[in-house]
Amino acid sequence: MSVVGVFFNRNNFSTSFPCFNLGQLQISKDVVNDVVLPKWAHSPEDFIYKHRKALESEYVSAHLHEWIDLIFGYKQRGPAAVEALNVFYYCTYEGAVDLDALTDEKERKALEGMINNFGQTPCQLLKEPHPQRLSAEEVVQRLTKSDTSTLNLFQHLTELKSFFIEGISDGVPIVKAVVPRNQSRSFISQGSPEILVTASLNCVIGTHGWLPYDKNISNYFTFIRDTTVTNPKTQRNMSGPFAPGLEITSKLFAVSHDAKLLFSGGHWDNSIRVTSLTKGKLIGQHIRHMDIVTCLAIDYCGIHLISGSRDTTCMIWQIVHQGGVPVGLAPKPLQILYGHTDEVSSVGISTELDMAVSGSRDGTVIVRTIRKGQYVRTLRPPCESSLLLTVPNLAVSWEGHIVVHTSIEGKTTLKDKNALHLYSVNGKYLGSETLKEEVSDMCVTGEYIVMGSLQGFLSIRDLYSLSLSISPLAMRLPIHCISVTKEYSHILVGLEDGKLIIVGVGKPAEMRSGQLSRKLWGSSKRLSQISSGETEYNTQDSK
């Protein structure tokens, strides 16, 4: 049962288990059932959300060391404990009683009963006062002095700037752009760039250099273009072709967390293909689906891949590792998941929560387990139209919230055609929001939903309320893919004309302007030679 589940006697609504009989109140004789929430909480979810916010507040942070002193520190025992009124029954303290040395069985059982009744005091870990935690303001001040610390763009939403990069896929849409999260780097190469992977509609793969933050650069990041993407002789390509008539979207691609492998679907032979990003060669081809693979997703840990297909099934694949490095997919899927009656159009997976989620053209979202492949529940997003409701996109948050984008097929106008829906980890419907644009890609990062649309708008919404956090940024061209970098420092946006837009926090006033020289891979280059993102992209807020 989840944390939220303790507030509702959920078994009261279950057909599989009887309702918990919690008795009656002694005076009023009212049946004890759901917990009565305080007036400031309009739902169990809101109650938990506000408590979590309180626990992460500045007040709690400022006094956290005092709690540590009482429970684990110098105020647990001795005169400091007496002064702090923090003294407990002597049997509860570690080492106060040696039960093994007692020969009198009655005395032993009596002491065991006392310990069971009073509980046990934790081990004393500290003999000196614990230092106070830094305040948020002090943390920001330290970060601004650092040359390499990134800024969380979600904490500076009013200061976002956009820069464009050309020469990656001129005139050809970028359908995937991502900085994988767990790229291995030695201690010696800590200052060297990471890899930013791009895939274009013409199957060209790019592995570009990426440094998310440098205090000395005017645009806050370094992008080093992969020169092979523009040279026909050196271009690395995905093995094709794709199925005729299939719309090529970002959902057809997934990148291993170490930036070594590209998984792709949508191929004519119903296969999932694995391409080595370092060699640009096909190293794996897995044909288990009976029809075209329509969507892929990789979990946060990089352990499992989930695929959806036109054959109405989903498959969970284990990513094979050798020496901690992913080398491909297992020959056979770990689970084959059934339940949909039409093409699977979107998938999400969370290994930590043992949760595989799929959306279909039949308008349903099905939740299953990963380890056993068991059916958990079916979600049916609300819709008042009699036309076909589809689920083009979905995303699963770190805490298990399921965000579902639905679209009504056959509707000629955008009005009320697209909507966003939110469900809890337990499948409880939490709310919906009508959209004015057609979502092309979507992801959940922390407490925010980031979406790109075919109408050219980049939107950031609050996860819990689904409301806009800032006015949408108009990119002026259809957006084909979006992703958020692992440090939450930038949003990568792939456009229809082949430009890569990098959205991040604008340059603070104290940052230095002008071009500086720096060392990259042991050679000195001017920033104008290695950074292509210095041209600001003029976006307009959508009112």
MOTAZI-V106564 format. One record per residue. N is the residue number from 1. SS is DSSP state (alpha for helix, beta for strand, coil for the rest). BURIAL is I if it has 16 or more other C-alpha atoms within 10 Angstrom, else O. D_LAST is the distance of its C-alpha to the last C-alpha in Angstrom with 1 decimal. Layout:
n=N ss=SS burial=BURIAL d_last=D_LAST
n=N ss=SS burial=BURIAL d_last=D_LAST
This chain:
n=1 ss=coil burial=O d_last=42.5
n=2 ss=coil burial=O d_last=39.2
n=3 ss=coil burial=O d_last=38.5
n=4 ss=alpha burial=I d_last=36.5
n=5 ss=alpha burial=O d_last=39.5
n=6 ss=alpha burial=O d_last=41.8
n=7 ss=alpha burial=I d_last=40.0
n=8 ss=coil burial=O d_last=40.6
n=9 ss=coil burial=I d_last=44.0
n=10 ss=alpha burial=I d_last=42.5
n=11 ss=alpha burial=O d_last=45.9
n=12 ss=alpha burial=O d_last=45.9
n=13 ss=alpha burial=O d_last=43.6
n=14 ss=coil burial=O d_last=45.4
n=15 ss=coil burial=O d_last=47.9
n=16 ss=coil burial=O d_last=49.4
n=17 ss=coil burial=O d_last=50.3
n=18 ss=coil burial=O d_last=51.6
n=19 ss=coil burial=O d_last=49.8
n=20 ss=coil burial=O d_last=50.8
n=21 ss=coil burial=O d_last=53.2
n=22 ss=coil burial=O d_last=52.2
n=23 ss=coil burial=O d_last=54.7
n=24 ss=beta burial=O d_last=54.4
n=25 ss=coil burial=O d_last=54.0
n=26 ss=coil burial=O d_last=57.4
n=27 ss=coil burial=O d_last=57.0
n=28 ss=coil burial=O d_last=54.5
n=29 ss=coil burial=O d_last=55.3
n=30 ss=coil burial=O d_last=51.7
n=31 ss=beta burial=O d_last=51.0
n=32 ss=coil burial=O d_last=49.4
n=33 ss=coil burial=I d_last=46.4
n=34 ss=coil burial=O d_last=42.8
n=35 ss=coil burial=O d_last=42.1
n=36 ss=coil burial=O d_last=40.7
n=37 ss=coil burial=O d_last=37.5
n=38 ss=coil burial=O d_last=36.8
n=39 ss=coil burial=O d_last=34.5
n=40 ss=coil burial=O d_last=31.8
n=41 ss=coil burial=O d_last=31.5
n=42 ss=coil burial=O d_last=30.1
n=43 ss=coil burial=O d_last=31.3
n=44 ss=alpha burial=I d_last=33.7
n=45 ss=alpha burial=I d_last=30.8
n=46 ss=alpha burial=O d_last=29.1
n=47 ss=alpha burial=I d_last=32.5
n=48 ss=alpha burial=O d_last=33.0
n=49 ss=alpha burial=O d_last=29.5
n=50 ss=alpha burial=O d_last=30.1
n=51 ss=alpha burial=O d_last=33.6
n=52 ss=alpha burial=O d_last=32.5
n=53 ss=alpha burial=O d_last=30.0
n=54 ss=alpha burial=O d_last=32.9
n=55 ss=alpha burial=O d_last=35.2
n=56 ss=coil burial=O d_last=32.9
n=57 ss=coil burial=O d_last=32.3
n=58 ss=alpha burial=I d_last=33.5
n=59 ss=alpha burial=O d_last=36.3
n=60 ss=alpha burial=O d_last=37.7
n=61 ss=alpha burial=I d_last=37.6
n=62 ss=alpha burial=O d_last=39.4
n=63 ss=alpha burial=O d_last=42.2
n=64 ss=alpha burial=I d_last=42.4
n=65 ss=alpha burial=I d_last=45.5
n=66 ss=alpha burial=I d_last=47.3
n=67 ss=alpha burial=O d_last=47.1
n=68 ss=alpha burial=I d_last=48.3
n=69 ss=alpha burial=I d_last=51.2
n=70 ss=alpha burial=I d_last=52.2
n=71 ss=alpha burial=I d_last=52.0
n=72 ss=coil burial=I d_last=53.0
n=73 ss=coil burial=I d_last=53.9
n=74 ss=coil burial=I d_last=56.6
n=75 ss=coil burial=I d_last=56.1
n=76 ss=coil burial=I d_last=57.2
n=77 ss=coil burial=I d_last=60.9
n=78 ss=alpha burial=O d_last=63.4
n=79 ss=alpha burial=O d_last=63.3
n=80 ss=alpha burial=O d_last=59.5
n=81 ss=alpha burial=I d_last=59.0
n=82 ss=alpha burial=O d_last=61.4
n=83 ss=alpha burial=O d_last=59.6
n=84 ss=coil burial=O d_last=56.3
n=85 ss=coil burial=O d_last=57.8
n=86 ss=coil burial=O d_last=57.0
n=87 ss=coil burial=I d_last=60.4
n=88 ss=coil burial=I d_last=61.0
n=89 ss=coil burial=O d_last=64.0
n=90 ss=alpha burial=O d_last=66.1
n=91 ss=alpha burial=I d_last=66.2
n=92 ss=alpha burial=I d_last=62.5
n=93 ss=coil burial=I d_last=62.7
n=94 ss=coil burial=O d_last=63.1
n=95 ss=coil burial=O d_last=66.8
n=96 ss=coil burial=O d_last=68.0
n=97 ss=coil burial=I d_last=70.1
n=98 ss=coil burial=O d_last=71.7
n=99 ss=alpha burial=O d_last=72.0
n=100 ss=alpha burial=O d_last=74.0
n=101 ss=alpha burial=O d_last=76.7
n=102 ss=coil burial=O d_last=77.3
n=103 ss=coil burial=O d_last=80.4
n=104 ss=coil burial=O d_last=80.3
n=105 ss=alpha burial=O d_last=78.3
n=106 ss=alpha burial=O d_last=77.7
n=107 ss=alpha burial=O d_last=76.4
n=108 ss=alpha burial=I d_last=74.2
n=109 ss=alpha burial=O d_last=72.7
n=110 ss=alpha burial=O d_last=72.3
n=111 ss=alpha burial=I d_last=70.3
n=112 ss=alpha burial=O d_last=68.2
n=113 ss=alpha burial=O d_last=67.4
n=114 ss=alpha burial=I d_last=66.4
n=115 ss=alpha burial=I d_last=64.1
n=116 ss=alpha burial=O d_last=62.5
n=117 ss=alpha burial=O d_last=62.1
n=118 ss=alpha burial=O d_last=60.7
n=119 ss=coil burial=O d_last=58.9
n=120 ss=coil burial=I d_last=59.0
n=121 ss=coil burial=I d_last=57.6
n=122 ss=coil burial=O d_last=55.8
n=123 ss=coil burial=O d_last=57.5
n=124 ss=coil burial=I d_last=57.4
n=125 ss=coil burial=O d_last=55.6
n=126 ss=coil burial=O d_last=55.3
n=127 ss=coil burial=O d_last=57.9
n=128 ss=coil burial=O d_last=55.8
n=129 ss=coil burial=O d_last=52.6
n=130 ss=coil burial=I d_last=49.5
n=131 ss=coil burial=O d_last=47.1
n=132 ss=coil burial=O d_last=43.9
n=133 ss=coil burial=O d_last=40.6
n=134 ss=coil burial=O d_last=38.4
n=135 ss=coil burial=O d_last=35.4
n=136 ss=alpha burial=O d_last=31.9
n=137 ss=alpha burial=O d_last=32.0
n=138 ss=alpha burial=O d_last=35.3
n=139 ss=alpha burial=O d_last=34.0
n=140 ss=alpha burial=O d_last=31.1
n=141 ss=alpha burial=O d_last=33.6
n=142 ss=alpha burial=O d_last=35.9
n=143 ss=alpha burial=O d_last=33.3
n=144 ss=alpha burial=I d_last=32.2
n=145 ss=alpha burial=O d_last=35.9
n=146 ss=coil burial=O d_last=36.2
n=147 ss=coil burial=O d_last=36.0
n=148 ss=coil burial=I d_last=35.1
n=149 ss=coil burial=I d_last=33.1
n=150 ss=coil burial=I d_last=29.6
n=151 ss=coil burial=I d_last=26.5
n=152 ss=coil burial=O d_last=24.7
n=153 ss=alpha burial=I d_last=21.1
n=154 ss=alpha burial=I d_last=20.1
n=155 ss=alpha burial=O d_last=21.6
n=156 ss=coil burial=O d_last=19.6
n=157 ss=alpha burial=O d_last=16.0
n=158 ss=alpha burial=O d_last=14.7
n=159 ss=alpha burial=O d_last=17.1
n=160 ss=beta burial=O d_last=16.4
n=161 ss=beta burial=I d_last=17.5
n=162 ss=beta burial=I d_last=18.0
n=163 ss=beta burial=I d_last=21.4
n=164 ss=beta burial=I d_last=22.7
n=165 ss=beta burial=I d_last=26.2
n=166 ss=coil burial=I d_last=28.0
n=167 ss=coil burial=O d_last=31.5
n=168 ss=coil burial=I d_last=31.2
n=169 ss=coil burial=I d_last=30.7
n=170 ss=coil burial=O d_last=30.0
n=171 ss=coil burial=O d_last=28.8
n=172 ss=coil burial=I d_last=29.4
n=173 ss=coil burial=I d_last=26.7
n=174 ss=beta burial=I d_last=27.0
n=175 ss=beta burial=I d_last=27.3
n=176 ss=beta burial=I d_last=28.2
n=177 ss=beta burial=I d_last=27.6
n=178 ss=beta burial=I d_last=28.9
n=179 ss=coil burial=I d_last=30.9
n=180 ss=coil burial=I d_last=33.5
n=181 ss=coil burial=I d_last=34.0
n=182 ss=coil burial=O d_last=37.8
n=183 ss=coil burial=O d_last=39.1
n=184 ss=coil burial=O d_last=42.6
n=185 ss=coil burial=O d_last=43.3
n=186 ss=coil burial=O d_last=46.6
n=187 ss=coil burial=O d_last=47.1
n=188 ss=coil burial=O d_last=48.0
n=189 ss=coil burial=O d_last=44.8
n=190 ss=coil burial=O d_last=42.4
n=191 ss=coil burial=O d_last=40.8
n=192 ss=coil burial=I d_last=40.7
n=193 ss=coil burial=I d_last=37.5
n=194 ss=beta burial=I d_last=36.4
n=195 ss=beta burial=I d_last=35.6
n=196 ss=beta burial=I d_last=32.3
n=197 ss=beta burial=I d_last=32.9
n=198 ss=beta burial=I d_last=31.2
n=199 ss=beta burial=I d_last=32.1
n=200 ss=beta burial=I d_last=31.2
n=201 ss=coil burial=I d_last=31.4
n=202 ss=coil burial=I d_last=34.8
n=203 ss=coil burial=I d_last=36.2
n=204 ss=beta burial=I d_last=36.4
n=205 ss=beta burial=I d_last=36.2
n=206 ss=beta burial=I d_last=35.4
n=207 ss=beta burial=I d_last=36.3
n=208 ss=beta burial=I d_last=34.8
n=209 ss=beta burial=I d_last=35.5
n=210 ss=beta burial=I d_last=32.9
n=211 ss=beta burial=I d_last=33.0
n=212 ss=coil burial=I d_last=29.9
n=213 ss=coil burial=I d_last=30.7
n=214 ss=coil burial=I d_last=32.9
n=215 ss=coil burial=I d_last=32.7
n=216 ss=coil burial=I d_last=34.2
n=217 ss=coil burial=I d_last=31.7
n=218 ss=coil burial=I d_last=28.9
n=219 ss=coil burial=I d_last=26.3
n=220 ss=coil burial=I d_last=27.7
n=221 ss=coil burial=I d_last=29.0
n=222 ss=beta burial=I d_last=31.7
n=223 ss=beta burial=I d_last=31.4
n=224 ss=beta burial=I d_last=34.8
n=225 ss=coil burial=I d_last=34.5
n=226 ss=coil burial=I d_last=37.0
n=227 ss=alpha burial=O d_last=39.1
n=228 ss=alpha burial=I d_last=40.4
n=229 ss=alpha burial=I d_last=37.2
n=230 ss=alpha burial=I d_last=37.8
n=231 ss=coil burial=O d_last=41.6
n=232 ss=coil burial=O d_last=42.9
n=233 ss=coil burial=O d_last=46.1
n=234 ss=coil burial=O d_last=44.6
n=235 ss=coil burial=I d_last=41.5
n=236 ss=beta burial=I d_last=41.5
n=237 ss=beta burial=I d_last=40.5
n=238 ss=coil burial=I d_last=40.0
n=239 ss=coil burial=I d_last=42.9
n=240 ss=coil burial=I d_last=41.9
n=241 ss=coil burial=O d_last=41.4
n=242 ss=beta burial=I d_last=38.6
n=243 ss=coil burial=I d_last=39.3
n=244 ss=coil burial=O d_last=38.8
n=245 ss=coil burial=O d_last=35.7
n=246 ss=coil burial=O d_last=34.1
n=247 ss=coil burial=O d_last=30.4
n=248 ss=coil burial=I d_last=30.5
n=249 ss=coil burial=I d_last=27.8
n=250 ss=alpha burial=I d_last=27.6
n=251 ss=alpha burial=I d_last=29.2
n=252 ss=alpha burial=I d_last=32.5
n=253 ss=beta burial=I d_last=33.0
n=254 ss=beta burial=I d_last=33.8
n=255 ss=beta burial=I d_last=35.2
n=256 ss=coil burial=I d_last=37.9
n=257 ss=coil burial=I d_last=37.1
n=258 ss=coil burial=I d_last=39.6
n=259 ss=coil burial=I d_last=38.0
n=260 ss=coil burial=I d_last=41.3
n=261 ss=beta burial=I d_last=40.7
n=262 ss=beta burial=I d_last=38.2
n=263 ss=beta burial=I d_last=38.4
n=264 ss=beta burial=I d_last=37.3
n=265 ss=coil burial=I d_last=37.4
n=266 ss=coil burial=I d_last=37.0
n=267 ss=beta burial=I d_last=40.3
n=268 ss=coil burial=O d_last=42.6
n=269 ss=coil burial=I d_last=45.4
n=270 ss=coil burial=I d_last=43.3
n=271 ss=coil burial=I d_last=43.7
n=272 ss=beta burial=I d_last=41.8
n=273 ss=beta burial=I d_last=42.5
n=274 ss=beta burial=I d_last=42.8
n=275 ss=beta burial=I d_last=42.5
n=276 ss=beta burial=I d_last=43.7
n=277 ss=coil burial=I d_last=41.0
n=278 ss=coil burial=O d_last=43.7
n=279 ss=coil burial=O d_last=46.0
n=280 ss=coil burial=I d_last=43.6
n=281 ss=beta burial=O d_last=46.1
n=282 ss=beta burial=I d_last=46.1
n=283 ss=beta burial=O d_last=47.9
n=284 ss=beta burial=I d_last=47.4
n=285 ss=beta burial=I d_last=46.9
n=286 ss=beta burial=I d_last=46.8
n=287 ss=coil burial=O d_last=47.3
n=288 ss=coil burial=O d_last=47.3
n=289 ss=coil burial=I d_last=44.7
n=290 ss=coil burial=O d_last=46.0
n=291 ss=coil burial=I d_last=42.9
n=292 ss=coil burial=I d_last=40.0
n=293 ss=beta burial=I d_last=38.2
n=294 ss=beta burial=I d_last=34.5
n=295 ss=beta burial=I d_last=33.0
n=296 ss=beta burial=I d_last=34.1
n=297 ss=beta burial=I d_last=33.2
n=298 ss=beta burial=I d_last=35.1
n=299 ss=coil burial=I d_last=35.5
n=300 ss=coil burial=O d_last=34.7
n=301 ss=coil burial=O d_last=38.4
n=302 ss=coil burial=I d_last=39.0
n=303 ss=coil burial=I d_last=41.8
n=304 ss=beta burial=I d_last=40.7
n=305 ss=beta burial=I d_last=38.8
n=306 ss=beta burial=I d_last=37.8
n=307 ss=beta burial=I d_last=37.7
n=308 ss=beta burial=I d_last=36.7
n=309 ss=beta burial=I d_last=38.2
n=310 ss=coil burial=I d_last=38.5
n=311 ss=coil burial=I d_last=41.8
n=312 ss=coil burial=I d_last=39.8
n=313 ss=coil burial=I d_last=41.1
n=314 ss=beta burial=I d_last=39.8
n=315 ss=beta burial=I d_last=42.0
n=316 ss=beta burial=I d_last=42.0
n=317 ss=beta burial=I d_last=43.5
n=318 ss=beta burial=I d_last=45.0
n=319 ss=beta burial=I d_last=44.2
n=320 ss=beta burial=I d_last=47.7
n=321 ss=beta burial=O d_last=48.2
n=322 ss=beta burial=O d_last=51.2
n=323 ss=coil burial=O d_last=51.6
n=324 ss=coil burial=O d_last=48.2
n=325 ss=beta burial=O d_last=46.6
n=326 ss=beta burial=I d_last=45.1
n=327 ss=beta burial=I d_last=47.2
n=328 ss=beta burial=I d_last=46.0
n=329 ss=beta burial=I d_last=45.9
n=330 ss=coil burial=O d_last=48.8
n=331 ss=coil burial=O d_last=50.7
n=332 ss=coil burial=O d_last=50.0
n=333 ss=coil burial=I d_last=46.9
n=334 ss=coil burial=I d_last=47.3
n=335 ss=beta burial=I d_last=46.0
n=336 ss=beta burial=I d_last=45.3
n=337 ss=beta burial=I d_last=42.9
n=338 ss=coil burial=I d_last=43.1
n=339 ss=coil burial=I d_last=41.5
n=340 ss=coil burial=I d_last=38.9
n=341 ss=coil burial=O d_last=39.8
n=342 ss=coil burial=I d_last=37.5
n=343 ss=coil burial=I d_last=36.1
n=344 ss=beta burial=I d_last=34.6
n=345 ss=beta burial=I d_last=31.1
n=346 ss=beta burial=I d_last=30.0
n=347 ss=beta burial=I d_last=31.9
n=348 ss=beta burial=I d_last=31.7
n=349 ss=beta burial=I d_last=34.6
n=350 ss=beta burial=I d_last=35.6
n=351 ss=coil burial=I d_last=39.2
n=352 ss=coil burial=O d_last=39.0
n=353 ss=coil burial=O d_last=38.2
n=354 ss=coil burial=O d_last=40.5
n=355 ss=beta burial=I d_last=37.6
n=356 ss=beta burial=I d_last=36.8
n=357 ss=beta burial=I d_last=34.0
n=358 ss=beta burial=I d_last=33.5
n=359 ss=beta burial=I d_last=31.2
n=360 ss=beta burial=I d_last=32.5
n=361 ss=coil burial=I d_last=31.9
n=362 ss=coil burial=I d_last=33.9
n=363 ss=coil burial=I d_last=30.9
n=364 ss=coil burial=I d_last=32.6
n=365 ss=beta burial=I d_last=32.3
n=366 ss=beta burial=I d_last=35.7
n=367 ss=beta burial=I d_last=36.6
n=368 ss=beta burial=I d_last=39.9
n=369 ss=coil burial=I d_last=41.8
n=370 ss=coil burial=I d_last=42.5
n=371 ss=coil burial=O d_last=46.0
n=372 ss=coil burial=O d_last=47.6
n=373 ss=coil burial=I d_last=45.1
n=374 ss=coil burial=O d_last=45.2
n=375 ss=beta burial=O d_last=42.9
n=376 ss=beta burial=O d_last=41.0
n=377 ss=beta burial=O d_last=38.6
n=378 ss=beta burial=I d_last=36.4
n=379 ss=beta burial=I d_last=32.8
n=380 ss=coil burial=O d_last=31.6
n=381 ss=coil burial=I d_last=27.8
n=382 ss=coil burial=O d_last=27.3
n=383 ss=coil burial=I d_last=26.5
n=384 ss=coil burial=O d_last=27.3
n=385 ss=coil burial=O d_last=27.6
n=386 ss=coil burial=O d_last=31.1
n=387 ss=coil burial=O d_last=29.9
n=388 ss=coil burial=O d_last=30.4
n=389 ss=beta burial=I d_last=28.1
n=390 ss=beta burial=I d_last=28.0
n=391 ss=beta burial=I d_last=27.0
n=392 ss=beta burial=I d_last=25.7
n=393 ss=beta burial=I d_last=24.8
n=394 ss=beta burial=I d_last=25.8
n=395 ss=beta burial=I d_last=26.3
n=396 ss=beta burial=I d_last=28.7
n=397 ss=coil burial=I d_last=28.0
n=398 ss=coil burial=O d_last=30.8
n=399 ss=coil burial=O d_last=31.7
n=400 ss=coil burial=I d_last=31.8
n=401 ss=coil burial=I d_last=28.5
n=402 ss=beta burial=I d_last=27.8
n=403 ss=beta burial=I d_last=24.2
n=404 ss=beta burial=I d_last=24.4
n=405 ss=beta burial=I d_last=22.0
n=406 ss=beta burial=I d_last=23.3
n=407 ss=beta burial=I d_last=22.9
n=408 ss=beta burial=I d_last=24.7
n=409 ss=coil burial=O d_last=26.8
n=410 ss=coil burial=O d_last=27.6
n=411 ss=coil burial=O d_last=24.4
n=412 ss=coil burial=O d_last=23.3
n=413 ss=coil burial=O d_last=19.7
n=414 ss=coil burial=O d_last=16.9
n=415 ss=coil burial=O d_last=16.4
n=416 ss=coil burial=I d_last=18.2
n=417 ss=coil burial=I d_last=19.8
n=418 ss=beta burial=I d_last=18.7
n=419 ss=beta burial=I d_last=18.8
n=420 ss=beta burial=I d_last=19.5
n=421 ss=beta burial=I d_last=22.6
n=422 ss=beta burial=I d_last=24.3
n=423 ss=beta burial=I d_last=28.1
n=424 ss=coil burial=I d_last=30.4
n=425 ss=coil burial=I d_last=33.2
n=426 ss=coil burial=I d_last=35.5
n=427 ss=coil burial=I d_last=33.5
n=428 ss=coil burial=O d_last=32.2
n=429 ss=beta burial=I d_last=29.1
n=430 ss=beta burial=I d_last=26.5
n=431 ss=beta burial=O d_last=23.4
n=432 ss=beta burial=I d_last=20.9
n=433 ss=beta burial=O d_last=17.1
n=434 ss=beta burial=O d_last=16.0
n=435 ss=beta burial=I d_last=13.9
n=436 ss=coil burial=O d_last=11.9
n=437 ss=coil burial=I d_last=13.4
n=438 ss=coil burial=I d_last=17.0
n=439 ss=beta burial=I d_last=17.9
n=440 ss=beta burial=I d_last=20.4
n=441 ss=beta burial=I d_last=21.3
n=442 ss=beta burial=I d_last=21.0
n=443 ss=beta burial=I d_last=22.8
n=444 ss=beta burial=I d_last=23.4
n=445 ss=beta burial=I d_last=24.1
n=446 ss=coil burial=O d_last=25.4
n=447 ss=coil burial=O d_last=23.1
n=448 ss=beta burial=I d_last=20.0
n=449 ss=beta burial=I d_last=19.0
n=450 ss=beta burial=I d_last=17.8
n=451 ss=beta burial=I d_last=16.7
n=452 ss=beta burial=I d_last=16.4
n=453 ss=beta burial=I d_last=15.7
n=454 ss=coil burial=I d_last=17.4
n=455 ss=coil burial=I d_last=14.2
n=456 ss=coil burial=I d_last=13.8
n=457 ss=beta burial=I d_last=11.4
n=458 ss=beta burial=I d_last=12.9
n=459 ss=beta burial=I d_last=12.0
n=460 ss=beta burial=I d_last=14.0
n=461 ss=beta burial=I d_last=14.9
n=462 ss=beta burial=I d_last=17.7
n=463 ss=coil burial=I d_last=20.8
n=464 ss=coil burial=I d_last=22.2
n=465 ss=coil burial=O d_last=19.4
n=466 ss=coil burial=I d_last=17.3
n=467 ss=coil burial=O d_last=14.1
n=468 ss=beta burial=O d_last=11.4
n=469 ss=coil burial=I d_last=13.0
n=470 ss=coil burial=O d_last=10.1
n=471 ss=coil burial=I d_last=6.6
n=472 ss=coil burial=I d_last=7.9
n=473 ss=beta burial=I d_last=9.6
n=474 ss=beta burial=I d_last=10.0
n=475 ss=coil burial=I d_last=13.8
n=476 ss=coil burial=O d_last=14.2
n=477 ss=coil burial=I d_last=17.1
n=478 ss=coil burial=I d_last=18.1
n=479 ss=beta burial=I d_last=18.6
n=480 ss=beta burial=I d_last=22.2
n=481 ss=beta burial=I d_last=22.8
n=482 ss=beta burial=I d_last=21.5
n=483 ss=beta burial=I d_last=23.7
n=484 ss=beta burial=I d_last=23.9
n=485 ss=coil burial=I d_last=26.9
n=486 ss=coil burial=O d_last=29.5
n=487 ss=coil burial=O d_last=29.0
n=488 ss=coil burial=I d_last=25.3
n=489 ss=coil burial=I d_last=25.0
n=490 ss=beta burial=I d_last=23.0
n=491 ss=beta burial=I d_last=21.0
n=492 ss=beta burial=I d_last=22.6
n=493 ss=beta burial=I d_last=20.6
n=494 ss=beta burial=I d_last=22.7
n=495 ss=beta burial=I d_last=21.4
n=496 ss=coil burial=I d_last=23.0
n=497 ss=coil burial=I d_last=24.4
n=498 ss=coil burial=I d_last=26.3
n=499 ss=coil burial=I d_last=24.3
n=500 ss=beta burial=I d_last=24.0
n=501 ss=beta burial=I d_last=20.9
n=502 ss=beta burial=I d_last=21.8
n=503 ss=beta burial=I d_last=19.1
n=504 ss=beta burial=I d_last=20.7
n=505 ss=beta burial=I d_last=20.9
n=506 ss=coil burial=I d_last=21.2
n=507 ss=coil burial=I d_last=24.6
n=508 ss=coil burial=O d_last=25.8
n=509 ss=coil burial=O d_last=27.5
n=510 ss=coil burial=O d_last=30.9
n=511 ss=coil burial=O d_last=30.8
n=512 ss=coil burial=O d_last=33.2
n=513 ss=coil burial=O d_last=32.1
n=514 ss=coil burial=O d_last=34.1
n=515 ss=coil burial=O d_last=35.9
n=516 ss=coil burial=O d_last=38.3
n=517 ss=beta burial=O d_last=41.0
n=518 ss=beta burial=O d_last=41.3
n=519 ss=beta burial=O d_last=43.5
n=520 ss=beta burial=O d_last=42.4
n=521 ss=coil burial=O d_last=45.0
n=522 ss=coil burial=O d_last=47.7
n=523 ss=beta burial=O d_last=46.7
n=524 ss=beta burial=O d_last=45.0
n=525 ss=beta burial=O d_last=42.1
n=526 ss=beta burial=O d_last=39.7
n=527 ss=alpha burial=I d_last=36.0
n=528 ss=alpha burial=O d_last=35.2
n=529 ss=alpha burial=O d_last=37.4
n=530 ss=alpha burial=O d_last=36.0
n=531 ss=coil burial=I d_last=32.3
n=532 ss=coil burial=I d_last=30.1
n=533 ss=coil burial=I d_last=26.8
n=534 ss=coil burial=I d_last=26.9
n=535 ss=coil burial=O d_last=24.6
n=536 ss=beta burial=O d_last=21.1
n=537 ss=coil burial=I d_last=18.5
n=538 ss=coil burial=O d_last=15.7
n=539 ss=coil burial=I d_last=12.4
n=540 ss=beta burial=O d_last=9.0
n=541 ss=beta burial=O d_last=6.2
n=542 ss=coil burial=O d_last=3.8
n=543 ss=coil burial=O d_last=0.0
